[in-house]
Amino acid sequence: MEKFIVKGGRPLTGEVAVSGAKNAVVAILCAALLVEDEIILENVPDISDVWVLTDMIEALGGDVTRISSGTYKIDCRNLSTYVADVEKCKKMRASYYLIGSLLGRFHKACVPLPGGCNFGTRPIDQHIKGFQSLGCSIDIRNGVIEADGEELHGGQVYLDVASVGATINIMLAAVFAPGNTVLENAAKEPHVVDVANFLNSMGANIRGAGTDVIKIKGVKNLHGGTYTVIPDQIEAGTYMIAAAATRGDVVIKNVIPKHMDVLSAKMVEMGIEVWEGDDEIRVVANKSLSRVNVKTLPYPGFPTDLQPQMVALLTTVDGTSIVTESVWDNRFQYIGELEKMGCRITVDGRVAVVEGGTHLQGAQIKATDLRAGACMVIAALCAEGESEISDIRHVDRGYERIVEKLSALGADIKRTND
Ligand code: EPZ
């Protein structure tokens, strides 16, 4: 089983380039099923979620060719089925996007309930509510979602929660739905906007992505073309936090600074220097930092996907910080691993009280999910001595070449195979 071996205590310095956004590309790859033409997709991150999804597309009859590093040619003219592969779907959460795209393409879909990070219940009731509003019938039998959309039509959907997945999935199902679809209380994350931009560049008619109300006018078909995936907001934030936690000086390149606003503001509040360029952000943390409180919220609030990484940073800052997780009901499971390194954190439901000023000690820890894995890496980079991080397959789902990127910043990190 592969592990990371990290020797901590070295400030990160230098430059790191952010890859394409995982949570955009997993949706865009599913959206490609709607396009009966050739697509060239650029800035695709080399991560395992992409490998799994491209396998799924080929299992459905699509053709995916890696043209060069980060660039794929996708051709879904010859899809042969609307039944998704069970084992592949269980490996990730984003497989649920196959429901919306297969419904849009075939008016039918058979997709197993998704897998993905385990931090509490991860319902899909809002996805189902949206599909039903478009005239689809949904049955769940033996863990498989069977969707029938023979009478697919535009509809009105008001989401109970601003769900990223439901927003994108309903958008996918509505692209060809005759008439108009209005989606209210929509999620506004950058990756939601990127999926809408991808679809519109292929001939869809989607307006309002990035606001609370998205309007989709059904079109007859989509044409091919070339599209470049946006930079990964969460990968960028992870490196910003790692730079600050190690008291380093790092330029994070290939970012959209606007996407990082809430993290940049929180860092400035802590006394970290944040310098913004057109497509880069420099983080300098060479003096004592102040504790802060953090509350995760849907975009443009503080991203829940940066919550674990932020807790790692806050353990190194004097004083007590309060972190409230408003999006997921059980996203502090990784705290037990941090406590092995000497952290003092009290969790009560969705609130974590972080006693700062900890001199982290290297330990044998494990990645309990994707972003918890990033938290373990950051903590190990700050810790005195050596840490061994296991279950790093979670980290490889969402961070391209993390060992190479951190090593180039001066980190002592290696990947080993037991
Ligand atoms: C996406 O998950 C991301 N995954 C998650 O990132 C991220 O944490 C989450 O959005 C929130 O930003 C992908 O994009 C592949 P939601 P998703 O639907 O779509 C409730 C990572 O680390 N909800 O926005 O599953 C749900 O319980 C991953 O990259 C319902 O109640 O999240 C949660 O409380 C981890 N019913 C809230 O909404 C539904 O039908 C937000 O969930 C759907 C969601």
Residues whose N, C-alpha, C, O or C-beta is under 5 A from the ligand:
A	BS01	EPZ	N23 A94 C117 T121 R122 P123 I124 D125 Q126 H127 V161 A162 S163 V164 G165 A166 T304 D305 V327 W328 L370 R371
